[in-house]
Amino acid sequence: MTGTWINAAAVLLGSLVGLALRRALPVRMAETVLQGVGLAVLLVGLQMSLETEKVLLPLFSLAVGAVIGEALGLEARLERAGRWLEARTAHLDPGRRVNEGFVTATLLFLVGPMAIVGAINDGLLGDPALLITKAVLDGVSAMALASTLGVGVPLSAGPLLLYQGSISLAAGAARSLFTETVIQEMTATGGLLVLAIGLNLLGVAKLRVGNLVPALVVVVLLSRLFGGL
């Protein structure tokens, strides 16, 4: 779990820098920085989504994942967790969008397959290189997000530790599931979710990305069943 600890530390450090800088940065400048991060997120998502060689797998995975996510109300649950945290931290950051910061940062840092594949590599091979790369990206993103959205951003380090740590610990038992095809299609599906996050950050759309997250599980199953076709 070395990479996960480094990743969480980078999110916390980047967030603290962002919280400190926002007092020196005009709101307009901080919002422009956030828009820049949104554009970069779009680019990362586009690159990831082009990894697919079987475009129907991400398509069906997103469709099935959306049905599951909407039925479970995952986005609403995440927002409720954010509001619960907001009620307990509002005095630390009055006037800031704590809930939005927590939800946006949590989805951004957890939804990408870099989190999944990196955690698997860390758990199976003891290789934290991918998560260290992700830590650099997340640290910069956390700095930009925290300067605009406040203390909700560093709170996302908790779910990150739980999520990536659990994957690393479970990776050994599930190693046979993650073939090259599975990882490829998971990357593409995750890339589409990252694209959606970028659109949300830019204010172009308000997509319920949290309800699409089950697609990352669905694509593993579909890739195992139909990846050879």
C-alpha positions as CSV (number, residue, x, y, z in Angstrom):
1,M,0.0,0.0,0.0
2,T,3.0,2.3,-0.3
3,G,1.7,4.0,-3.4
4,T,-1.7,4.7,-1.8
5,W,-0.1,6.3,1.3
6,I,2.0,8.5,-1.0
7,N,-1.1,9.4,-3.1
8,A,-3.2,10.4,0.0
9,A,-0.3,12.4,1.3
10,A,0.0,14.3,-2.0
11,V,-3.7,15.1,-1.9
12,L,-3.4,16.5,1.6
13,L,-0.3,18.5,0.8
14,G,-1.7,19.9,-2.4
15,S,-4.9,20.8,-0.7
16,L,-3.1,22.6,2.1
17,V,-1.1,24.6,-0.4
18,G,-4.3,25.4,-2.3
19,L,-6.0,26.5,0.9
20,A,-3.1,28.7,1.8
21,L,-2.8,30.2,-1.7
22,R,-6.5,31.1,-2.1
23,R,-6.0,33.9,0.4
24,A,-3.4,35.4,-2.0
25,L,-5.2,34.6,-5.2
26,P,-8.2,36.6,-6.5
27,V,-11.4,34.5,-6.9
28,R,-11.3,35.1,-10.7
29,M,-7.7,33.7,-10.9
30,A,-8.6,30.7,-8.8
31,E,-11.6,29.9,-11.0
32,T,-9.4,30.2,-14.1
33,V,-6.9,27.7,-12.6
34,L,-9.8,25.3,-11.9
35,Q,-10.9,25.7,-15.5
36,G,-7.4,24.8,-16.6
37,V,-7.5,21.7,-14.5
38,G,-10.9,20.9,-16.1
39,L,-9.3,21.1,-19.5
40,A,-6.4,18.9,-18.5
41,V,-8.8,16.3,-17.0
42,L,-10.7,16.3,-20.4
43,L,-7.4,15.6,-22.2
44,V,-6.5,12.7,-19.8
45,G,-10.0,11.3,-20.2
46,L,-9.8,11.5,-24.0
47,Q,-6.4,9.7,-24.0
48,M,-7.7,7.0,-21.7
49,S,-11.0,6.5,-23.6
50,L,-9.1,5.9,-26.9
51,E,-7.5,2.8,-25.4
52,T,-10.5,0.6,-26.3
53,E,-10.4,-1.8,-29.2
54,K,-14.0,-3.0,-28.6
55,V,-16.0,0.2,-28.3
56,L,-19.2,-1.7,-27.5
57,L,-17.8,-3.0,-24.2
58,P,-17.5,0.5,-22.7
59,L,-20.8,1.5,-24.2
60,F,-22.7,-1.4,-22.7
61,S,-20.8,-1.1,-19.5
62,L,-21.8,2.5,-19.1
63,A,-25.5,1.7,-19.9
64,V,-25.7,-1.2,-17.4
65,G,-23.6,0.7,-14.8
66,A,-25.9,3.7,-15.1
67,V,-28.9,1.5,-14.4
68,I,-27.2,0.0,-11.3
69,G,-25.9,3.4,-10.1
70,E,-29.3,5.1,-10.4
71,A,-31.0,2.1,-8.7
72,L,-28.6,2.3,-5.8
73,G,-28.5,6.1,-5.8
74,L,-24.7,6.2,-5.5
75,E,-24.4,9.9,-6.4
76,A,-27.1,10.9,-3.8
77,R,-25.3,8.8,-1.2
78,L,-22.0,10.5,-2.0
79,E,-23.7,13.9,-1.8
80,R,-25.2,13.0,1.5
81,A,-21.8,12.1,2.8
82,G,-20.5,15.4,1.6
83,R,-23.4,17.3,3.2
84,W,-22.7,15.4,6.5
85,L,-19.1,16.5,6.3
86,E,-20.1,20.0,5.3
87,A,-22.3,20.3,8.4
88,R,-19.4,19.4,10.6
89,T,-16.7,21.5,8.9
90,A,-18.7,24.6,7.8
91,H,-17.3,26.6,10.7
92,L,-13.8,25.9,9.4
93,D,-14.5,27.2,6.0
94,P,-17.6,29.5,6.0
95,G,-19.0,30.4,2.7
96,R,-17.2,27.7,0.8
97,R,-18.7,24.8,-1.1
98,V,-17.5,22.0,1.2
99,N,-20.0,19.4,-0.2
100,E,-19.1,20.2,-3.8
101,G,-15.4,20.1,-3.0
102,F,-15.6,16.7,-1.3
103,V,-17.8,15.1,-4.1
104,T,-15.8,16.6,-7.0
105,A,-12.4,15.6,-5.5
106,T,-13.5,12.2,-4.4
107,L,-14.8,11.3,-7.9
108,L,-11.8,12.8,-9.6
109,F,-9.3,11.0,-7.5
110,L,-11.1,7.6,-7.3
111,V,-13.0,7.1,-10.6
112,G,-10.0,6.8,-13.0
113,P,-8.6,3.4,-13.7
114,M,-5.2,4.8,-12.7
115,A,-6.5,4.3,-9.1
116,I,-7.6,0.7,-9.9
117,V,-4.6,-0.4,-12.0
118,G,-2.1,1.4,-9.8
119,A,-3.5,-0.2,-6.7
120,I,-3.4,-3.6,-8.3
121,N,0.2,-3.1,-9.4
122,D,1.1,-2.0,-5.9
123,G,-0.7,-4.9,-4.3
124,L,0.3,-7.7,-6.7
125,L,3.8,-6.6,-7.7
126,G,4.8,-4.2,-5.0
127,D,5.3,-1.6,-7.7
128,P,3.9,1.8,-6.6
129,A,5.2,3.7,-9.8
130,L,1.8,4.3,-11.3
131,L,0.3,5.5,-8.0
132,I,3.3,7.8,-7.5
133,T,2.6,9.3,-11.0
134,K,-1.1,9.6,-10.0
135,A,0.0,11.2,-6.7
136,V,1.7,14.0,-8.6
137,L,-1.4,14.6,-10.8
138,D,-3.7,14.5,-7.8
139,G,-1.6,16.8,-5.8
140,V,-1.7,19.5,-8.5
141,S,-5.4,19.0,-9.0
142,A,-6.1,19.1,-5.2
143,M,-4.2,22.4,-5.0
144,A,-6.3,23.9,-7.7
145,L,-9.6,22.5,-6.4
146,A,-8.9,23.5,-2.8
147,S,-8.1,27.1,-3.7
148,T,-11.7,27.3,-5.1
149,L,-13.8,24.7,-3.3
150,G,-12.3,24.8,0.2
151,V,-11.8,22.2,2.9
152,G,-14.0,19.5,1.2
153,V,-11.1,18.7,-1.0
154,P,-8.6,17.4,1.6
155,L,-11.4,15.3,3.1
156,S,-11.3,13.2,0.0
157,A,-8.0,11.7,1.1
158,G,-10.0,9.4,3.5
159,P,-12.1,7.7,0.8
160,L,-9.0,7.5,-1.4
161,L,-7.1,5.5,1.3
162,L,-10.0,3.2,1.9
163,Y,-10.7,2.6,-1.8
164,Q,-7.2,2.1,-3.2
165,G,-6.0,0.3,-0.1
166,S,-8.9,-2.2,-0.3
167,I,-8.0,-2.9,-4.0
168,S,-4.4,-3.4,-3.2
169,L,-5.2,-5.9,-0.4
170,A,-7.7,-7.7,-2.6
171,A,-5.6,-7.8,-5.7
172,G,-3.8,-11.0,-4.9
173,A,-7.1,-13.0,-4.6
174,A,-8.4,-11.6,-7.8
175,R,-5.3,-11.6,-10.0
176,S,-6.7,-13.9,-12.6
177,L,-9.5,-11.4,-13.5
178,F,-7.2,-8.7,-14.7
179,T,-6.1,-9.7,-18.2
180,E,-4.6,-7.3,-20.7
181,T,-8.0,-6.9,-22.4
182,V,-9.8,-6.2,-19.1
183,I,-7.3,-3.5,-18.1
184,Q,-7.5,-2.0,-21.6
185,E,-11.3,-1.8,-21.6
186,M,-11.4,-0.7,-18.0
187,T,-9.1,2.2,-18.9
188,A,-11.3,3.2,-21.8
189,T,-14.5,3.1,-19.6
190,G,-12.8,5.0,-16.8
191,G,-11.6,7.5,-19.4
192,L,-15.2,8.3,-20.3
193,L,-16.0,8.9,-16.7
194,V,-13.0,11.2,-16.4
195,L,-14.2,13.1,-19.4
196,A,-17.6,13.6,-17.6
197,I,-15.8,14.9,-14.6
198,G,-13.9,17.4,-16.8
199,L,-17.2,18.6,-18.3
200,N,-18.6,19.1,-14.8
201,L,-15.5,21.0,-13.7
202,L,-15.9,23.3,-16.7
203,G,-19.6,23.8,-16.0
204,V,-20.5,22.5,-19.5
205,A,-22.7,19.8,-18.0
206,K,-23.9,18.4,-14.7
207,L,-23.5,14.7,-15.1
208,R,-24.1,12.3,-12.3
209,V,-20.8,10.6,-12.6
210,G,-21.1,8.8,-9.3
211,N,-24.0,6.8,-10.7
212,L,-21.8,5.7,-13.6
213,V,-19.0,4.2,-11.4
214,P,-20.5,0.7,-11.4
215,A,-19.5,0.6,-15.1
216,L,-16.0,-0.1,-14.0
217,V,-17.1,-3.3,-12.4
218,V,-19.4,-4.2,-15.3
219,V,-16.7,-3.7,-17.9
220,V,-14.5,-6.3,-16.0
221,L,-17.3,-8.9,-16.3
222,L,-18.2,-8.1,-19.9
223,S,-14.5,-8.1,-20.9
224,R,-14.0,-11.5,-19.4
225,L,-17.1,-12.8,-21.2
226,F,-16.8,-11.2,-24.6
227,G,-13.2,-9.9,-24.7
228,G,-12.2,-12.7,-27.0
229,L,-14.9,-12.0,-29.6
